[in-house]
């Protein structure tokens, strides 16, 4: 069964507040900036951004 992919359009004036990151098959975290993603990628090389939270 395939998962549905959701896409969001960023409108003018919207700011991205947080990023949802999948570290491994069972661990997800929320970070405030992509600089923190670099730190997490050192421990979890397969980490990837799976979503965003807008203001």
Secondary structure, DSSP 8 states (H G I E B T S, - for coil): -----------TT--EEEEEEE-SSS-EEEESSHHHHHHHHHH-TT-EEEEEEE-
